[in-house]
Amino acid sequence: MLRKLIKYDLKWQLKIITIYYLLGFVLSIIGRLFEFFPDSTFFIVLTKIIKGAAISLTITGIINCIIRSWVRITNNLYKDESLLTHTLPVETSLHYYSKIISVAILVFLSIGVLIINFIIMYYSNELLDFIRQSFDLLENNYNLNPVGLILLFGIVILVEVFFIIVCGFFGIIFGYSHNNKKLGKSFLYGLVAYGICSVTSLVIMMIFAIFNENLYNMIFETSLVISFDTFKIIMLLSIVLYIIYGLVLIVLSHKKLNQGVNID
């Protein structure tokens, strides 16, 4: 049943998001083809505008993945659609998990489309040489492992995005448990959850800094030399904390749903 719910949620989301994907992909190809036109000011400016529009549309698709996932759970569990949803022989928590899994799939898909569009528009031997030189500079001068740093940074971004999504779900589930001003309270619950977790992360980071000199210098002093090990500590700690926060919010949301749903 969970698989069917995910299928329906993906189908609902993709009706709009696919438009952003297709437009971004088409404009990426057009932007690349325009590079073969005469090297004049007109075509240079036009090419940059088209490429900028391609990136903007793709990023908008990612943002829409998040926003529409919140709209979907609201409509599906609390609005008019909920009258049908709650008559189905399916646990409410399955609808919740379906929303989480489907938006996770869409975020990965959106990032994949964004990477493909970047490759289409900007791939060249000169770009590869520039990246290699930049990596060598970071590795030799700042004692950083560029590939590892990028991978860790990418994971942190992904985990944080999912954490924000879960904060939204948490806010909606608790906000719509009230009888009035549900939307405002949903926003407040989500914002408070995000704020508490952020402050907790800062406190934990400061505590860790007491036991790590490099991290201490980075947070409390002006340190010009930052080692990759320090970045690894920050990134890994961030990943662990975001995962813990997300799991806690999911558990709390699950328990709240099991107490019943207050339909509009």
N, C-alpha and C positions, 0 to 999 in steps of 0.2 A: 504493500500500500504506500509506503514511503516513496518508493520509486515513482509511482504514478503521481503522487503529489508534487514531487520535484519536477516531473515532466510538465505538469500543468503550470507550475510557477515559472519555469523557464520559458514556456510558450508565451505566457502573459508578458513577461519582461522583455522578451526579444522582439515583440511587435514594434516597440519604439526604438530600442537600443540598436537593433540591426540597421536602422536607417542611418544612425551616426557612424556605425562601422563602415557601411557601404560608401557613404559620402566621403569619409576620411580616407578610405582606401583608394577611391577613384581620384580624389584630388591629389593624393600622394603620387599616383602614376602621372597625372597631368602635370604636376609640378616638376617631376623628373624629366618629362618629355620637353617641357619648355626650356630646359637647359640647352637643348640642341638648336634653339632659335637664335637669331642674331644677338650678339653680345652688346645690346644697347641698354640705355637706362630704363626704357619702357619695359622691356622683357625681364630685366633684372628685378625691377620693383614688382612686376606682376608675378614673377616666379616666387618671390619671397612671400607675397600676400597669399598665394595659393597654398604654399607649404605651411604657412602659419595657420591658415584655415583648416588644413588637414589635421594638424596636431591638435588644434582647439576642438575640433569635432570629436576626435578620438578621446581626448581627455574628458569632454562633456559626456561621452558615452560611459566612461568609468564613473563619473559623478552620478549619472542617472541610474547606474546599477545600484548605488547605495540608496539614493532618494526613493526610487521606485520600489525597492525592497521594503522600505518603511511604509510606503503607501499601500503596498500589497498586503502586508500583515494587518494594517489598520482596516482596510476594506474587507479582508477575508474573515477576520475574527470579530470585528466590532460594528461594521456598517451593514448596509442592506444585504451584501453577499453572505454575511454571517448567518442569516436565517436559514440558508441552504447548507452552509458549512457545518453547522452544529446539529443538523439532522442526519448527517452521514455517520455511519458506524466506525468513526475514526477518532482516536484520542486527540484532544486539542494540542497536546505536546508534539504530536507528529507533524501537525501543521507548522508549528514553530520551528522544528528541526528542518523541515523541508525548506522553509524560508532561508535559514542559515546556509544550508548546503547549496541551494540554487544560486544565492548571491555570491558565494565563494567561487562557484564555477564561472559565473559571469565576470567576476573581477579578474580571474586568471585569463579568461578569454579576451577581455578588454586590454590587459597588459600585453598579451601576445599580439593583438592587432596593432597596438601602439609600437611595439618593437619592429614588427614587419613594415609598418609605414615609415619608421625612421630609416630602416635599411634601404627601402625603395628610394627614398628622397636623398639620402646623404652618403650612401656607400661609395667609397672610392679608395684607390691605393694610397692617395695622399692622406685621407682620414685615418687609415690604418697605421701609416707611418707616424702621424701625429699622436695617436693613442699609444703606440709603442714608446715613443720618446717621452710622453707624459708619465707613463708607467715607470720607465727607467729613472726619471727625475725624482719621482716620489719614493722609489725604492732606495736610491742611492743617497739622497739628501735628507729624507725625513724618516728613514728606516721603516717604511710602510710596505706592506704586501698589497698592491693595488687590486689584484683579482679577488683576494680574500676579503678585502675591505668592501669592495663593490657588492660581493655576494652577501656579506653580513648586513650591509646597509639596505640591500634589496629585501632581505628577509624581515628586517626591522620595519620597513615601510609596509610590507604586506600584512604583518602581524598587527601593526597599529591600525591599518585600514579595517581589518576584521574586528578589532577591538572597538573602533568607532561605530561600526555597524551594530555590534552587540549592545553597545551603550544605547543606541537608538531603539532597538527592540526592547531593551530593559525599560527605557523611559515610556514607551508606548504601552507596554503591558501593565506597568504600575500606574501610569497616568490615566488610562482608560478604565481602571478599577474604581475610579471616583464617579460621582453622579453628575458633576458639572465642571466646566472649564477643563475638559479632558485634554485638549490639544496643548494648552499652556502648561498644564501639570506634567504632560508627557515630556515636553521640552525641558522643563525644570528638573525632572527626575534624571533624564539623560545627561544634562549638563552637570548636575551635582555628582552623579556617578563618575563622569569623566574627570571632574575637578578633584574628587577625593583620591582617585587612582593616581592622578598626576602628582599631587602633593605627596602621596605615599612613596612614589618612585623617587622624588627629589630627596626625601628623608633617607630612604634606603641607600641612595647613591652617596649621600654625605657620610653615612655610617661606614660604607665600604671604603670611602676615601681615607678614613682614619687608619686603615690597615694597608693602604697602598699609596706609596709616596708619589708616584707619577700621577695617579688619579687625584690625589690631594692637591698637587701643584697645579693641575689643570683646572680644578674647580675653584680653589681659594687663592691661587697666585697666578702671576703672568708667566706662563711657561712657553718658551718659543720652540722647544724640542718636545714633540709629542710622538711617543713610540706606538707601533702597531699593537703591542700588547695592551696598552691603555685603551685604545679604540676597541680592541676585542672584548675587554672587560665591560666597557660601556654598552656595546652592542649586544653581547650575550646576556648581560643582566637585563637589558631592555626587553629582549625577546622572551626571556623567562617570565618577567613581570607581566608583560602584556598577555601571555598565555594564561597565567594564573588569574589575572583580572577577568579575562574573557570567560574562563571556566566558572568562576564565582558568579558572574552576572548571569550566565546561562542557567546555572543551578537555581539561583534566586528567581529568575523568570519562570523556570519550569515549575517551581513550587507555587508561585503566584497563579499560574494558569490552572494548576490542579485544584485551586480553591474556588474556581468558577470564573466565568467571563461575564462582564457587565455590558450587554449589548445596547447600542444606542436605540 
